[in-house]
């Protein structure tokens, strides 16, 4: 290559390089993906989010942050659906001495009403609310409801910033949501994610009246009671629980729908307590194994396992073995769908219940009674083992006289009285002396001989289903012989 050609090539390169650099900024400035920007949402909603400090002089409050000077107690805590007070032996675990816990809340009125979780302030002697401007106000507990995990506080103030209340009933998986809270004491931390599911049930039986919103928003100790916001900056949920094997965030978090929370708030503000309607049934999901027996083509509805004596369901004629398929026009796809619909209605309300009975649809009208919180408590331990009885079930029965039948509201010739339960499977299933067995499978029994004949053919591995009436309810006791 000659000197002249070398100079010409160098000049061409020199002219090309500026042209390439001139095009680079326009390529770099064009975003490949449009992602949400939550800065305006946070600026508007943030001032209404508060930090809550709850102090107990006798016992550490079931709150979120590590207790000061508390010695953890060695007790068993479920590995899942932890509220954010930690595990005994870890920071934040409950202890015997006084301490301080922290959580989150948010203002719902300009005159100082604050919404938070029940477990953030439960047992507190003093509650302090810290505002966004670092002002600290002493709070009064207006009321608290453990079944919905909602508490209402009141601070003195005027013209305070508030959050707008949204509507969670139309939330769908995939929608963006934002949480603002104080995880580990880091005030006004913002995390975002999407709705993962709706209508989730808790494994805690006392929480069956809350159809939880599941999200993948990062939630940790200190976020409890904080708002879950939609992209319009409206509250759609109250962050309450996480699913965790470690006590920390693992990608699954749960919020109380704002409609459930505000229903509790209204009652707490007006009366200081929350009341709920109750049907008085024990239910379970319909299994595929029962489809043919029930005359269903798919496992949908809530199978009525038992009906409490004298309950709203009993008065309306609902029976064990019915399948509840609808409640006030709302379809019941699974057992967990029913309690939130019933619990949101006040006692005395009338509702239409759709049933499947003997393979036929049926509608009944029920007047709801008041929920008895004691009905949520678990049964006591089983009785000690006793010598084996002479039938395969290990159940000893005796006849019912006319007075005993009248006392239990039974017609003549119906039922036998359980005097002893010595079979391990029957005892573990909850059968107890004093119960009355009405049916073995589909066969009615009214005498000792009839009962013995009905159970004579059972052998180990067989499933036994008894229709049993006790002092509280009438329902099925099902167990497998060993």
N, C-alpha and C positions, 0 to 999 in steps of 0.2 A: 504494500500500500504506500502510495506516494505521500509526501508531506501535505500536499494540497488536499488529497482525499481524507487524510486524518483530520485536518482542520474542519472540513465540511461535516464529517460524522460527529465531531465534538459539538459543533454548532447546533446540529439537529437535535442532539441529546439535551443540550442546554435549553432549547426552545420547548422540548417535550415535557421536561420535569415540572416547570411552572404550571403547565396545563393540567397535569395530573394532580398537583397539589391544589389547584383551583377547584377541581371537581370533588375532592375528598370531603370538605365540610358538608356539602349537601347530602352525600351518601350517609355520613355519620349521624346527621341530625334527623333522619327519617326513622322513627321507631318501627321495629318489626312487629311488636305486640303492644296493644293498648291496655295498660294495667290501671286499676283504680287508684286514685289519689284521695286519701282520707283526711288531708290536712284541714280543709274547711269544716268538715264534719266534727273533727276533734276540737277545733277552736271554738265551735259553737256549743258543743255538748260538754266539753271538759269542765267548765266552771261549776256545773251542777252536780258533778261527781265528788263525793266526800270520802275522807278516810275516817274510820270508826275505831276508837280505842276503848275497849271494855275492860274494866278492872274489877276483880273479885278479891275480897279479903279473906274468904274462907277456902275457896277451891278455884283452880284455874278455870276460866270460862272456856267453853267449847268453841273457841274462835280459831284464828288462823296463824298467828305469829308465835314464835317460840316463847314459852312462859318463862318469866324471870324468876329464878330461884326455885323452880319446881322440880321435884324428883319424880321421874316417871314410875308408874306402877306396872308390874308385870301382869298384863291381862291380854286376852286374845281380842284382836280387832279384825274384822273382815278385810280381805285383800282388795275388795272391789267396792265401788261406790263410796269411797271415803269422802266425808266432808273434810274441810281443810283444817282440821285441828291436829293432824299428824298421827303417828303411831306411837304408842307408849315405848319409851326407850329412844325416841327420835325427837329432834327439836319440835316443839309445839304439842307434844303429847300431854295428856291430862296428868295432873299431879295433886297431892294432898294439900299443898300450901297455896296461898294467894298468888296472883300473878296478873299479867296484862296480856291481852290478845288484841289483834288488829284485823280488821276486815274493811269492806267497802260498802258504800251505800250511795243513794242519789236522792236529790230533792225533787219532790213531786208537787209542791205548792210554794208560792212566794212567801207564805207566812211560816214556813219551817217544818213541814212534814217530810220525813226522811224514810225511805223504804230500804230494807236490808233483809238479811237472812235471820231466821230464828236462832240458828246455831252460832251466829256471830256474837249475840248478846245474851244468850241463855245463862242465867245465874249471875249476871253482872250486878255489882253494887253501885257502880258509877260508869256512865257512858259519856264519852267526849267525842264530838264531831268536829273534824278539822276541815275547814273550807279551802277552796282553791287559793284564796289570798292569804293563807296561813292563819286566819282567824280561828280561834278555838271556842266552841260553844258547848255547854253542858246540855245533855239530851235527857228527855223524860221518855220512858218506855210506855207508849200508849197501849200496846197489846202485842201478843205474840202467838203464833199458831204453829205448833210443831208438825202437824200433818201436812201442811203446805210449805213448811220451812220459811215462813214469812214473818217479819216483825216490822212494826210501825213505830217510829220515834218522832219526837217533837222537840224542836229547838226554838228559841225566841228570836224572831227576826222579821223584817219586812222587805219586800222587793228583792227577795233572794232569787238567784237564777234557778230555773227549773228545766227538767227534761220533758220533751213532748212524749206522750204515751201513744204507741203505735198499735198495730193489730197483728197478732202472730197467727191468726187462724188461716191465713193464706200463704204462710211460709212454705217454701218448697226446697227440697234438697238441691244444692248447687248455688243458692243465693248467697251473696256476700253478707257477712255480719262482722261487727267490730265490738270488742270488749275494752272497757277502760276500768282500771282498778289499781290496787296497791300490792302486787305480788311481792312477798318477802320485804314489805315496807317501802318499795320503790313507788312513790306516789304517782298517780296519773300515768301509769304505763299503758301503752296502747298495743293491742294485739288484734289480728284480723284473720279471718278464715271463711269457711263456707258452712252452710247448714248441711249436716250429714244425714239427718233423719228427723222425723217428727213423730209425736205420739209414742215415745219410748217409755217403757215401764221401768221402775226402779226395782232392784232386788230387795229393798227394804219394804216389808209389808205395810208399814205405816205410811209409805209414800205412794200408795196405789191410787190416790185421788189426783195425782199430778201426771199429765201426759207430757213428759219432758221433751225439750228440743235438744237434739244431739248436734254438736258442732265439732270442728277440728281447730277451733280457736284455742290458742295456748292459755290455759288457766292454771294457776297455782295457788298455794296458800296465801291469802291476802286478797284474792279476787272475789271471795265469797260476798254475795250481796250486791255486787256491782252490776251495771247495766250491760245487756247485750243489745246492740243497736243495729238497725237496718241502714241502708245507704242514704236514707233521708234524714238520718240522725234521730229517729224515733226509737223508743225503747220497745223491744219485742220480747224480752226475756230478762230474768234475773239469774245470774250465774250462781250455781249452787253446788254441783257435784262433779267429780271426775271419776273415771274408770282407771285404776292404777294398781300395779303390783308393787310399786315402790313408794307411794305417797306423793309422787310428783307427776307432772303432766306427761302423758304417753299418747297424745293424739286424739283422745276421746274425752269430751267434756259435755256437761249437761246444764241446761238452763230451764227455769220455771217459766212457762208461758205467761206473758204479761196479763192476759185475761184472768188467769187463776190468781195471780198476785194481787191484782186490783180488786177482785171479788173479796179476798181476804182483807185487804186494806179498808174497804168500805165498811165491812162488819166490825173490824177492830176499832175504827174511828167512831162508829155509832154506838157499839155495845161493849167493846173491849174483849170480845171473844168471837170465834168463828163457829157457826153451826152448819151441819150438812145433812142432806137427806140420806136415807138408807132404805134399801130394799129388804135386807135380811136374808141374803142367800150366800152360800159358798159356791164359787164357780171355778171352772177350769177350762182349758182349751179343748175343743173337739179334736180327737185324734183320728187318724186314718183307719185305725182298727175298729172304730165305732160307727163308721159311715153307713155300712149296710144295716146295722142294728137300728140306727136312728132314721134311716131313710133319706140320707143326704148324699149329694153327689160330690161335695168337696168339704174339707175340714174348715168350716166357718161357724161363727157364733160362740156363745158361752154356755157350756154344759152345766146345768144346775146339779151340783153334787149334794147339797143339803139346803133345807129351808128352816130358818129359825121359827120355833113355835110362837105363835101370836104376832109375828112380824108383819110388815106391810105386804110382803110377798105371800105369806100364808093367808092373810085375809083376802087377797086378790085371787087366790086359787092356784098360784104357781106351785108346782110339785117337783120333787127330786126326779131327775130324768128328763125334764123339759130342756129344750135348747133355746136360749134367748137370742133372737136374730135381729131385733130392732128395739130402739128406745126412743120414743117421741119422734119417730120418723127418721132417726139416724141408724144406719146399718151397723150391726155389731159383727165385725170380722173375726175378733178373737176376744178372749176373756178380759184382757187388759183394757179394751175399749170401753167397757161398761162402767167401772167405778168412777172415772172422771165425769161422765155424763150425769150420773146419779148424785155425786157429791156436790156438784155445783148448784143443785136445786135445794131450796129451803125445805125443812120439814113441813108437812101439810100440803105440799104440791101434788097435783094429780098428773100422772104420766101414763102413756099408752105403751105397753110392752108387747112386742111381737114374739111369738113362741112357735116352736115345732114340737107337737106332742103326738105320739103314736103316728108319726110320719105325716101329720096334717098341720097346716098353719092355723094359728089361733092368736087373737088379740085379747088382752085383758087390760083393764084400767086399774092402776094402783095408786093409793095415796101414801106418799112417802112418810116414814117415821124419822125420828132424829137419830143420827149416828151415835152409837154407844162406843166410846173409845176403848172400853174394856174388852170389847169383842175382838180387838186387834191383838190382844195378848196371846202368847202361845200357851198351849196346854202344859200341865206339869209333867214330871217324869212318870214313866210307866211303873206299875206295881211290880214287886219282886216275883220271881218265878215260883210256880206252885206245881204240885204233881200233875201229871198228864190226865186229861179226861178221856172218856171212853169213845169219843167220836173223832173223825179226822181233823176237825177244826180246833179241838181242844177247848170247846165252849160248852159249859153246863147251863141248861135252861130249866125253868120250872113254869108251871101254868100260871096265868093271870086270872084272879077271881074277878067277879063283877065289879067290886068296889075299886080295885086297882085299875081296871079298864076305864071306869067312869072318871077316875082321878086324872087319867092321862088323855081323856077325850077320845077313847077308842071304842068302836062298836063291838058288840058281842061276837065272840069267836075269832078275834083278830089279835095276833101277836103272842109271843112267849117272852118271859122275863129272864134276862141273863143273871145268873146267880154267881158264876165263877168264870174267869177267863184264864185258862192255864196254857193255851197254845201261844207260842212265842209270836208267830206271824199275826194272829188276831189281836194280841195285846199291843204289839207295835203299831198296828193300824188304828188303835184308839178305842177298840171295843172294851167296855168296862161293865162291872156289875151294876145293875139298876137300869141298864139299857133294855129296850124292848125291840126284839127282832120281828119285823113285819113280813119280810120276804127273804127267801134264799134264791138268788137269781131272779127269775120272773114268777116263781112259785110262792104264793101266799102261805103263811104258816099260822096256825091258831092253836096248836097243841104241841106237847113235848114229842108225841109220836110222829106228828107231821114234820116237825123239825128234824128229828133223827132220820126219818126216811129221806128228807130232802138233801141231807149232807152225807148220806151213807156212801155215795158213789165217788166222792172227792178223793184224789190221791196227790202225792207230792208233785209240784210243778203246775197244778191246776190253779186258775184264778178264781177266787171266791168273791162274790159281790152280795152283800147283805143290805137290805133296807132297814135302817135302825132309827128308832125314836128315843131321844133322851130328854132330859129336863129342859134343854135349850133348843133343840132343832130336830128335824127329821131329814135324814139323808143317807147316802150310800157309804158303806165302809167296804173298801176293796183291798184285798191282799192276796199274795201268792203263797200257797202251802209249801213248806220246806220239807 
